[in-house]
C-alpha cells in the first residue's frame, strides 16, 4: 500500500491538471511587420519641471514604454 502523503499529492496534482484543461487564453492580432505601434499615438506637452518618471506615472506608462516611444530622450 502507498503512503498517504504521496497519494494525496497525486490526487491533487491530477485534479489540478483536469481543472487546467479547459482554460483558454486571449489572442490578439499582431501588427504587420515594420509597424510597431499598438494602441494610439498621444502627444503630451511637458513643462520644464516635469520628469520622465512623472509623465509616465501620470499617463500609466512604464519606463520601458516611455523609452521605446521616445528614443534618444
C-alpha positions, 0 to 999 in steps of 0.5 A: 500500500502507498503512503498517504502523503504521496497519494494525496499529492497525486490526487491533487496534482491530477485534479489540478491538471483536469481543472487546467484543461479547459482554460483558454487564453486571449489572442490578439492580432499582431501588427504587420511587420515594420509597424510597431505601434499598438494602441494610439499615438498621444502627444503630451506637452511637458513643462520644464519641471516635469520628469520622465518618471512623472509623465509616465506615472501620470499617463500609466506608462512604464519606463520601458514604454516611455523609452521605446516611444521616445528614443534618444530622450 
